[in-house]
């Protein structure tokens, strides 16, 4: 994604996911493993570099024990 702008909404989503993960005491790597997501993919989600699929948002929400809507600020 070199040279491509990150979409502001994806950046905000990533920040919200990161805050929820950190508030639950997960490392990024540990959380990705728990949620069955590739670590580098998950890191890209948190940085707002990935247009994350609905299925992966559901996985993330499930493992954070929140509703999908809570991932959006």
DSSP file (Angstrom, degrees, kcal/mol; ACC not computed):
  #  RESIDUE AA STRUCTURE BP1 BP2  ACC     N-H-->O    O-->H-N    N-H-->O    O-->H-N    TCO  KAPPA ALPHA  PHI   PSI    X-CA   Y-CA   Z-CA
    1    1 A X    >         0   0    0      0, 0.0     3,-2.1     0, 0.0     2,-0.1   0.000 360.0 360.0 360.0  21.6    0.0    0.0    0.0
    2    2 A X  T 3   +     0   0    0      1,-0.3     3,-0.1     3,-0.0     0, 0.0  -0.372 360.0  12.9 -60.8 131.2    3.0    2.3   -0.5
    3    3 A X  T 3  S+     0   0    0      1,-0.3     2,-0.4    -2,-0.1    -1,-0.3   0.403 100.1 117.7  84.9  -3.4    1.8    5.7   -1.7
    4    4 A X    <   -     0   0    0     -3,-2.1    -1,-0.3     1,-0.0     2,-0.2  -0.816  64.4-123.6-101.1 138.0   -1.9    5.0   -0.9
    5    5 A X        -     0   0    0     -2,-0.4     2,-0.3    -3,-0.1    -3,-0.0  -0.526  23.3-121.2 -76.0 141.8   -3.8    7.1    1.6
    6    6 A X        -     0   0    0     -2,-0.2     2,-0.3     1,-0.1    43,-0.1  -0.648  29.7-113.5 -79.0 138.9   -5.5    5.4    4.5
    7    7 A X    >>  -     0   0    0     41,-0.4     4,-2.0    -2,-0.3     3,-0.6  -0.593  20.4-133.2 -72.8 131.0   -9.2    6.0    4.6
    8    8 A X  H 3> S+     0   0    0     -2,-0.3     4,-2.3     1,-0.3     5,-0.2   0.833 104.6  54.9 -56.7 -34.8  -10.0    8.0    7.7
    9    9 A X  H 3> S+     0   0    0      2,-0.2     4,-2.3     1,-0.2    -1,-0.3   0.877 108.1  48.6 -67.8 -35.9  -12.9    5.7    8.7
   10   10 A X  H <> S+     0   0    0     -3,-0.6     4,-2.5     2,-0.2    38,-0.2   0.860 110.2  52.2 -70.8 -34.7  -10.6    2.6    8.6
   11   11 A X  H  X S+     0   0    0     -4,-2.0     4,-2.2    37,-0.2    -2,-0.2   0.923 111.0  47.2 -64.1 -43.9   -8.1    4.5   10.7
   12   12 A X  H  X S+     0   0    0     -4,-2.3     4,-2.2     2,-0.2    -2,-0.2   0.909 111.6  50.8 -64.1 -42.1  -10.8    5.3   13.3
   13   13 A X  H  X S+     0   0    0     -4,-2.3     4,-2.5     1,-0.2    -2,-0.2   0.934 110.4  49.6 -59.7 -46.5  -12.0    1.7   13.2
   14   14 A X  H  X S+     0   0    0     -4,-2.5     4,-2.6     1,-0.2    -2,-0.2   0.890 109.7  50.9 -60.5 -41.1   -8.5    0.4   13.8
   15   15 A X  H  X S+     0   0    0     -4,-2.2     4,-2.4     2,-0.2    -1,-0.2   0.893 110.8  48.7 -64.6 -39.7   -7.9    2.8   16.7
   16   16 A X  H  X S+     0   0    0     -4,-2.2     4,-2.4     2,-0.2    -2,-0.2   0.923 112.3  48.0 -66.1 -44.3  -11.2    1.7   18.3
   17   17 A X  H  X S+     0   0    0     -4,-2.5     4,-2.7    54,-0.2    -2,-0.2   0.929 112.3  49.8 -61.7 -45.2  -10.2   -2.0   17.9
   18   18 A X  H  X S+     0   0    0     -4,-2.6     4,-3.0     1,-0.2     5,-0.2   0.921 110.2  50.2 -59.6 -45.0   -6.8   -1.4   19.3
   19   19 A X  H  X S+     0   0    0     -4,-2.4     4,-2.2     1,-0.2    -1,-0.2   0.914 112.4  46.7 -61.9 -43.3   -8.2    0.5   22.3
   20   20 A X  H  X S+     0   0    0     -4,-2.4     4,-0.8     2,-0.2    -1,-0.2   0.915 113.4  49.0 -65.0 -42.3  -10.6   -2.4   23.1
   21   21 A X  H ><>S+     0   0    0     -4,-2.7     5,-1.8     1,-0.2     3,-0.9   0.947 113.1  46.4 -61.5 -48.9   -7.9   -5.0   22.7
   22   22 A X  H ><5S+     0   0    0     -4,-3.0     3,-1.6     1,-0.3    -1,-0.2   0.867 106.5  58.4 -63.4 -36.8   -5.5   -3.1   25.0
   23   23 A X  H 3<5S+     0   0    0     -4,-2.2    -1,-0.3     1,-0.3    -2,-0.2   0.716 106.6  50.1 -66.3 -18.8   -8.2   -2.5   27.6
   24   24 A X  T <<5S-     0   0    0     -3,-0.9    -1,-0.3    -4,-0.8    -2,-0.2   0.373 117.7-113.8-100.0   2.9   -8.6   -6.3   27.8
   25   25 A X  T < 5 +     0   0    0     -3,-1.6     2,-0.3     1,-0.2    -3,-0.2   0.633  64.6 145.4  79.9  14.7   -4.9   -6.9   28.2
   26   26 A X      < -     0   0    0     -5,-1.8    -1,-0.2     4,-0.0     2,-0.2  -0.637  45.2-134.6 -84.0 141.1   -4.2   -8.7   24.9
   27   27 A X     >  -     0   0    0     -2,-0.3     4,-2.5     1,-0.1     5,-0.2  -0.549  29.4-113.1 -76.7 159.9   -1.0   -8.2   23.0
   28   28 A X  H  > S+     0   0    0     -2,-0.2     4,-2.4     1,-0.2     5,-0.2   0.936 118.0  45.7 -60.9 -45.9   -1.5   -7.7   19.3
   29   29 A X  H  > S+     0   0    0      1,-0.2     4,-2.1     2,-0.2    -1,-0.2   0.917 113.3  49.0 -64.8 -44.3    0.0  -11.0   18.4
   30   30 A X  H  > S+     0   0    0      1,-0.2     4,-2.3     2,-0.2    -1,-0.2   0.893 112.3  48.4 -63.4 -40.0   -1.9  -12.9   21.2
   31   31 A X  H  X S+     0   0    0     -4,-2.5     4,-2.6     2,-0.2    -2,-0.2   0.933 109.2  51.9 -66.7 -44.7   -5.2  -11.4   20.1
   32   32 A X  H  <>S+     0   0    0     -4,-2.4     5,-3.0    -5,-0.2     4,-0.3   0.909 111.4  48.2 -57.7 -41.7   -4.6  -12.2   16.4
   33   33 A X  H ><5S+     0   0    0     -4,-2.1     3,-1.1     3,-0.2    -1,-0.2   0.927 111.5  49.1 -65.0 -45.0   -3.9  -15.8   17.4
   34   34 A X  H 3<5S+     0   0    0     -4,-2.3    -2,-0.2     1,-0.3    -1,-0.2   0.885 114.0  46.0 -60.4 -39.6   -7.0  -16.1   19.6
   35   35 A X  T 3<5S-     0   0    0     -4,-2.6    -1,-0.3    -5,-0.1    -2,-0.2   0.412 113.0-119.7 -85.8   2.1   -9.2  -14.7   16.8
   36   36 A X  T < 5 +     0   0    0     -3,-1.1     2,-0.4    -4,-0.3    -3,-0.2   0.909  68.1 135.1  58.5  45.6   -7.6  -17.0   14.2
   37   37 A X      < -     0   0    0     -5,-3.0    -1,-0.2    -6,-0.1    -2,-0.1  -0.941  65.2-100.1-121.2 145.5   -6.3  -14.0   12.1
   38   38 A X     >  -     0   0    0     -2,-0.4     4,-3.0     1,-0.1     5,-0.2  -0.421  31.5-130.3 -61.8 136.4   -2.9  -13.6   10.6
   39   39 A X  H  > S+     0   0    0      1,-0.2     4,-2.4     2,-0.2     5,-0.2   0.893 106.4  46.5 -59.6 -43.4   -0.8  -11.4   12.8
   40   40 A X  H  > S+     0   0    0      2,-0.2     4,-1.7     1,-0.2    -1,-0.2   0.872 113.1  50.0 -70.6 -34.8    0.3   -9.1    9.9
   41   41 A X  H  > S+     0   0    0      2,-0.2     4,-1.7     1,-0.2    -2,-0.2   0.952 112.1  47.7 -62.8 -49.0   -3.2   -8.9    8.6
   42   42 A X  H  X S+     0   0    0     -4,-3.0     4,-2.2     1,-0.2    -2,-0.2   0.895 108.6  53.8 -61.9 -40.5   -4.5   -8.0   12.0
   43   43 A X  H  X S+     0   0    0     -4,-2.4     4,-1.7     1,-0.2    -1,-0.2   0.895 107.2  52.5 -59.8 -39.4   -1.8   -5.4   12.5
   44   44 A X  H  <>S+     0   0    0     -4,-1.7     5,-3.0     2,-0.2     6,-0.9   0.848 105.7  54.3 -64.7 -34.7   -2.9   -3.8    9.2
   45   45 A X  H ><5S+     0   0    0     -4,-1.7     3,-1.4     4,-0.2    -2,-0.2   0.949 108.9  47.8 -62.0 -48.8   -6.5   -3.6   10.5
   46   46 A X  H 3<5S+     0   0    0     -4,-2.2    -2,-0.2     1,-0.3    -1,-0.2   0.819 111.2  51.0 -64.2 -30.1   -5.4   -1.7   13.6
   47   47 A X  T 3<5S-     0   0    0     -4,-1.7    -1,-0.3    -5,-0.2    -2,-0.2   0.487 115.5-115.4 -84.1  -2.8   -3.3    0.7   11.4
   48   48 A X  T < 5S+     0   0    0     -3,-1.4   -41,-0.4    -4,-0.4   -37,-0.2   0.734  84.3 118.5  76.4  22.3   -6.3    1.3    9.1
   49   49 A X      < +     0   0    0     -5,-3.0     2,-0.4    -6,-0.2    -4,-0.2   0.548  59.7  67.6 -95.9  -9.7   -4.6   -0.2    6.2
   50   50 A X  S    S-     0   0    0     -6,-0.9     2,-1.5    -5,-0.1    -2,-0.1  -0.923  70.5-141.4-117.7 135.6   -7.1   -3.0    5.6
   51   51 A X        -     0   0    0     -2,-0.4    -6,-0.1    -3,-0.0    -2,-0.0  -0.720  41.4-146.4 -88.4  84.9  -10.7   -2.8    4.4
   52   52 A X        -     0   0    0     -2,-1.5     2,-0.0     1,-0.1    -2,-0.0  -0.219   7.3-118.0 -65.3 139.1  -11.6   -5.6    6.8
   53   53 A X     >  -     0   0    0      1,-0.1     4,-2.2     4,-0.0     5,-0.2  -0.292  20.9-113.7 -74.2 159.8  -14.3   -8.0    5.8
   54   54 A X  H  > S+     0   0    0      1,-0.2     4,-2.2     2,-0.2     5,-0.2   0.891 117.1  54.6 -59.2 -40.9  -17.6   -8.4    7.7
   55   55 A X  H  > S+     0   0    0      1,-0.2     4,-1.9     2,-0.2    -1,-0.2   0.906 109.3  46.5 -62.7 -40.9  -16.6  -11.9    8.7
   56   56 A X  H  > S+     0   0    0      2,-0.2     4,-2.5     1,-0.2    -1,-0.2   0.854 109.5  54.2 -71.1 -33.1  -13.3  -10.8   10.2
   57   57 A X  H  X S+     0   0    0     -4,-2.2     4,-2.7     2,-0.2    -2,-0.2   0.896 108.0  50.9 -63.2 -38.9  -15.1   -7.9   12.0
   58   58 A X  H  X S+     0   0    0     -4,-2.2     4,-2.5     2,-0.2    -2,-0.2   0.903 110.0  49.5 -65.1 -40.4  -17.4  -10.5   13.6
   59   59 A X  H  X S+     0   0    0     -4,-1.9     4,-2.2     2,-0.2    -2,-0.2   0.932 112.5  47.5 -61.3 -46.1  -14.4  -12.6   14.7
   60   60 A X  H  X S+     0   0    0     -4,-2.5     4,-1.5     1,-0.2    -2,-0.2   0.940 113.3  47.2 -62.0 -48.3  -12.8   -9.6   16.2
   61   61 A X  H  X>S+     0   0    0     -4,-2.7     5,-2.3     1,-0.2     4,-0.8   0.909 110.4  53.1 -60.7 -42.9  -15.9   -8.5   18.0
   62   62 A X  H ><5S+     0   0    0     -4,-2.5     3,-0.7     1,-0.2    -1,-0.2   0.925 111.5  44.7 -59.1 -45.8  -16.5  -12.0   19.3
   63   63 A X  H 3<5S+     0   0    0     -4,-2.2    -1,-0.2     1,-0.3    -2,-0.2   0.693 113.9  49.4 -77.3 -17.7  -13.1  -12.3   20.8
   64   64 A X  H 3<5S-     0   0    0     -4,-1.5    -1,-0.3    -3,-0.2    -2,-0.2   0.508 110.7-126.9 -89.4  -7.1  -13.3   -8.8   22.3
   65   65 A X  T <<5 +     0   0    0     -4,-0.8     2,-0.3    -3,-0.7    -3,-0.2   0.910  70.0 114.0  59.8  46.6  -16.7   -9.8   23.7
   66   66 A X  S   <S-     0   0    0     -5,-2.3    -1,-0.2    -6,-0.1    -2,-0.2  -0.900  73.0 -96.5-133.7 164.9  -18.5   -6.8   22.2
   67   67 A X    >   -     0   0    0     -2,-0.3     3,-1.5     1,-0.1     4,-0.4  -0.516  38.8-112.3 -76.0 153.7  -21.1   -6.3   19.5
   68   68 A X  G >  S+     0   0    0      1,-0.3     3,-1.9     2,-0.2     4,-0.3   0.876 116.6  62.0 -55.2 -38.8  -19.9   -5.5   16.1
   69   69 A X  G >  S+     0   0    0      1,-0.3     3,-1.3     2,-0.2    -1,-0.3   0.779  92.1  65.3 -60.0 -27.3  -21.4   -2.0   16.4
   70   70 A X  G <  S+     0   0    0     -3,-1.5    -1,-0.3     1,-0.3    -2,-0.2   0.623  87.9  69.2 -72.2 -11.9  -19.1   -1.2   19.4
   71   71 A X  G <  S+     0   0    0     -3,-1.9     2,-0.5    -4,-0.4    -1,-0.3   0.675  91.2  72.2 -76.0 -16.5  -16.1   -1.5   17.0
   72   72 A X    <         0   0    0     -3,-1.3   -59,-0.1    -4,-0.3   -63,-0.0  -0.869 360.0 360.0-104.7 127.6  -17.3    1.8   15.4
   73   73 A X              0   0    0     -2,-0.5    -1,-0.1   -61,-0.0    -3,-0.1   0.485 360.0 360.0 -84.7 360.0  -16.9    5.0   17.3
